[in-house]
Amino acid sequence: MSILNYFFIGVGFTFIMDLLLGIEEIKNHPKVIGKPFDWGQRIMCVIIWPLCLLIFLLYFILEIIRKYLIR
């Protein structure tokens, strides 16, 4: 994988994260209120997207487990 592919995947991942964080339900979630997704975070997300993806998937799976398995 070339460095250009790495950055294109990072831009795509950051774009998807930006779209998800623009949804009203997610904007009003207590864990997201007061934590803007600004340009500094976007640039870091493009650079270290594999780590960001891992963290996103981990918390996504944990939230599903808490919601559906632990009642």
C-alpha positions in Angstrom: 0.0 0.0 0.0 1.4 3.3 -1.0 1.3 6.4 1.2 -1.3 8.0 -1.1 -3.6 5.1 -0.6 -3.1 5.4 3.2 -4.2 9.0 3.1 -7.1 8.4 0.8 -8.5 5.7 3.1 -7.9 8.1 6.0 -9.9 10.9 4.3 -12.7 8.4 3.5 -12.8 7.2 7.1 -12.8 10.8 8.4 -15.5 11.8 6.0 -17.7 8.9 7.3 -17.0 9.9 10.9 -17.9 13.5 10.1 -21.2 12.4 8.6 -22.0 10.2 11.6 -21.2 13.0 14.0 -23.5 15.3 12.1 -26.6 13.3 12.8 -28.8 15.0 15.4 -29.3 12.0 17.6 -25.5 11.6 17.9 -24.9 15.3 18.4 -27.3 15.3 21.4 -25.8 12.2 23.0 -24.5 12.9 26.5 -21.0 11.5 25.6 -20.7 13.8 22.6 -22.1 17.1 23.8 -19.3 19.6 24.3 -16.7 17.7 22.2 -16.6 19.2 18.7 -15.0 17.4 15.8 -12.8 20.3 14.6 -10.1 20.5 12.0 -7.3 19.4 14.3 -9.2 16.2 15.1 -10.0 15.7 11.4 -6.3 16.0 10.4 -5.2 13.6 13.2 -7.9 11.2 12.2 -6.6 11.2 8.6 -3.1 10.5 9.8 -3.8 7.8 12.4 -7.0 6.4 10.9 -6.2 2.7 11.8 -6.1 3.6 15.5 -9.2 5.8 15.2 -11.0 2.9 13.5 -10.0 0.5 16.2 -11.2 2.8 19.0 -14.5 3.4 17.1 -15.2 -0.3 16.6 -14.3 -1.1 20.2 -16.7 1.5 21.7 -19.3 0.6 19.1 -19.2 -3.1 20.1 -19.2 -2.2 23.8 -22.2 0.0 23.4 -24.1 -2.8 21.6 -23.2 -5.3 24.4 -24.3 -2.8 27.1 -27.6 -2.1 25.2 -28.7 -5.6 24.2 -26.9 -8.1 26.5 -26.8 -6.3 29.8 -30.2 -5.2 30.8 
